[in-house]
Amino acid sequence: MAIQNWFTAAALLLIIGPPGVASAEGAERDQNASGRLVLRGATVIDVRDGTLRPNMVVVMERDRITAVTSDPVAAEPGDRSLDVTGKYIIPGLIDAHLHYEGYAPELLLNHGVTSVLDLGNDYEWIKAQAEGIRAGWIPGPRLFFSTPHFDGSPPAGSPLLLQRGHKHFVDDVETAREATARYIADGVSSVKIYEKLKPEVLAEIVRVAEEANVPVIGHFRDAEIAAAVGGAGIEHLRAVAASAQDPELVKQVRELKAGRPGSLGLTTVASVDWEKLPGVIDMLVEKNIYLNPTLMGYRSVPHFKEKGFPYEDFELLMNNWRLRYIPLQYRLHIFKEYQEQGVWHWDDLDEHEQQWAITQFENALRMTKMFADRGGKIYAGPDCAATCNFGIGLHQEMELLVDSGLSTLHALQSATLYSAEVLRMEDEIGSVEVNMLADVVVLSGNPLEDIRNTRAITHVISRGQVLDGEYHPEFRNPYAKPEPETSGHYFPSPRISWMSPEALTTESAPARVTIRGSGFIPYSLINFGGRNLKTQYFGPTHLEADVPAELLRIGTHNVVVENPDFAFGTADGAEAEDLFHLGVRPRISNSFPIIVKPPGAPIFTHPNEAAHVN
């Protein structure tokens, strides 16, 4: 039995260099012209209704499924045949919300994820990745990508105006029409939107996209606007919850946030009015709007550790030496995410704050089940690498969907049929049927009995080729990202804008200094003349510290702010838009000089100093 390994062949092309366009297309034709692939004896799971079809033969040829039958299929010369008796066949899995990285291909494919939707990346980079994969010389899943994030412009002078390449500000209907049409003509598979878009601008984006049968997916301000404009998919639960808020709970959450600087990671999901919510969900279901709850985003609560998710990630990322080509900062970031609630380490929160975070997660599970119970369709995209590990994160998301009360069938549909539907690609991917693309996964256990059986993979078939299921330490991606390597989530880059006072004397001790700027976290440290000081955090723009007498030596001293490494949290909320990918390296701010004068020397107070301090 000769099984061609498409991943190894594509990886070899990476080692010897990319071919020209014509030869790449020829290579793709050659790999799909090697005869039929025939899978014999497995039970095919019909994801449309959960029907089990035992003792089936599945035939694939030239990247298409050509037969799914219980009838005998005679062998032909050149056939590649697999005896999969006693196994289960499901469609290749679809991750409908990730942020792709160059080291992701093997993690995704070896976990059965054969199609992905990237919802935010450097546009030219992600487009080049998709082109290389499609041509056959970069290994990877079928890669569909969105527009840059369409959003309303921030205020004049905001650092968000310098946002990296996956942001596109759209403020009027004409610009919305032109930008949407231009990206669709360039081959995007979805339009990604954010909350600050004006209603009339959002409506025009949806109108133009729907004319081209391209879904509009993203962060809607609330459920009403999503229903009014006809969005295809809502990312996260915040928009749904925003339309069903309990005023008393909102007040309690606001008071809780006021008691601790920086984000606590509590959103509208923490303050749901359960009497209002059914009507909101019914409105969305009536409009056939799909929902991606991204339950992996609540990973700091104890439930995740109880399920063993951090240990599963550790076993994969740290104990498999063949994955050492994956950046250390990404691997460590995954474990950081299980410790972090907002910008705070879980253990630094008091019991009351922790309980609010747990309640929010429980609300998320309850909302997810209610949406499904009332006829809504859940699609799966756990937002890796922001909140989870590529590949295995999709399996963990499906498991959480079952924890919420969804059936194993709905959980499986979320990563196959329903993800294909929200992408308008249900005629190509998402089920094991004749004329579908040749992406299937063979399992040793029935996922309808236990959703964890989606992990029990014996074979992954991508584009009609059987992958070897191995990790290859020599793998490299030819397209380096045009930005520093991501840790998956964002570490803020601290920046000092102002410091008060600007001068001290040797007799000022203990001298309190106040720093204003951006990108500060609860674990930021003010460094005075080379020594880290005990620092008080008052929010993402405000730090203070006392300078001890022994540091007050005559001369000019440099003051910087350092954000320590991965274990100490990140930032989210509005201020997180102005962040950079920093990995695990400590991040040092710009240097701000402060002068220490002799005893009794006059110090001039700048007229604006008080305004910056207070």
Secondary structure, 3 states (H helix, E strand, C coil): CCCCCHHHHHHHHHHHCCCCHHHHHHHHHHHCCCCCEEEEEEEEECCCCCCEEEEEEEEEECCEEEEEECCCCCCCCCCEEEECCCCEEEECEEEEEECCCCCCHHHHHCCCEEEEEECCCCHHHHHHHHHHHHHCCCCCCEEEEECCEEECCCCCCCHHHHCCCCEEECCCHHHHHHHHHHHHHCCCCEEEECCCCCHHHHHHHHHHHHHCCCCEEECCCCHHHHHHHCCCEEECCHHHHHCCECHHHHHHHHHHHHCCCCCCCCCHHHHECCCCHHHHHHHHHHCCCEEECCHHHHCCCHHHHHHCHHHHHHHHHHCCHHHCCCCHHHHHHHHHHCCEECCEEHHHCCHHHHHHHHHHHHHHHHHHHHHHHCCCCECCCCCECCCCCCCHHHHHHHHHHHHCCCCHHHHHHHCCHHHHHHCCCCCCCCCCCCCCECCEEEECCCCCCCHHHHHCEEEEEECCEECCCCCCCCCCCCCCCCCCCCCCCCECCCEEEEEECCEEECCCCCEEEEEEEECCCCCCEEEECCEECCEEEEECCEEEEEECHHHCCCEEEEEEEEECCHHHCCCCCHHHHHCECCCCCCEECCCEEEEEECCCCCCCCCCCHHHHHC
